[in-house]
Amino acid sequence: MSFILDSKVNVDCPECRSRLTVTLRDIQQRRLVRCSRGHSIQLKEQGDGIRKVDRATEDLERSIRRLGGTIRLK
């Protein structure tokens, strides 16, 4: 899996609207997290966008390596 899954995104608690930060990996793995006020939030990906982006990033990395280059993204 590519580095893209370690990207952080903000989500709002559906109960109290407090904001918390999770990774795309957390969402993809459907983790249960808690907001700062203790509400449980079951993360869930809508569609398969994360998987598609992850695969595209891996394909790009492979192609660049085949050309003899390196890729360094933050």
C-alpha positions in Angstrom: 0.0 0.0 0.0 1.2 3.4 -0.8 1.9 6.4 1.5 -1.4 7.9 0.5 -3.2 5.9 3.2 -1.3 7.8 5.8 -2.8 11.1 4.7 -4.9 12.8 7.3 -8.4 14.1 6.9 -10.8 15.9 9.2 -14.2 14.4 10.0 -17.0 15.8 12.1 -18.8 13.9 14.8 -22.4 13.3 13.7 -23.5 13.8 17.3 -21.8 16.9 18.5 -20.1 18.2 15.3 -16.7 18.3 17.0 -13.8 17.8 14.6 -11.3 15.0 14.7 -8.4 14.0 12.5 -8.1 10.4 11.1 -6.1 8.8 8.3 -7.4 7.4 5.1 -6.2 4.0 6.4 -8.5 4.5 9.4 -11.4 5.0 7.1 -10.5 2.2 4.8 -10.2 -0.2 7.7 -13.5 1.0 9.2 -12.0 1.8 12.5 -14.2 2.8 15.5 -12.9 6.2 16.9 -14.2 8.6 19.6 -14.5 12.3 19.4 -13.2 14.6 22.1 -16.6 14.4 23.8 -16.6 10.6 23.9 -19.1 9.8 21.1 -18.3 6.6 19.1 -17.9 7.1 15.4 -17.7 4.1 13.0 -15.6 5.2 10.1 -16.9 4.1 6.7 -15.7 4.8 3.2 -18.4 5.9 0.7 -17.7 4.0 -2.5 -14.2 2.8 -3.4 -12.3 6.1 -4.0 -9.6 5.5 -1.4 -8.7 2.1 -3.0 -8.7 3.6 -6.4 -6.4 6.4 -5.4 -4.1 4.0 -3.6 -3.8 1.8 -6.6 -3.2 4.7 -9.0 -0.4 6.0 -6.7 1.2 2.6 -6.6 1.1 2.3 -10.4 2.7 5.8 -10.7 5.4 4.8 -8.3 6.2 1.6 -10.2 6.2 3.4 -13.6 8.7 6.1 -12.3 10.9 3.4 -10.8 10.9 1.5 -14.2 12.1 4.7 -15.8 15.0 4.9 -13.3 13.6 7.8 -11.3 12.5 8.2 -7.8 9.4 9.9 -6.4 9.3 11.8 -3.1 5.9 13.2 -2.1 5.0 14.7 1.2 
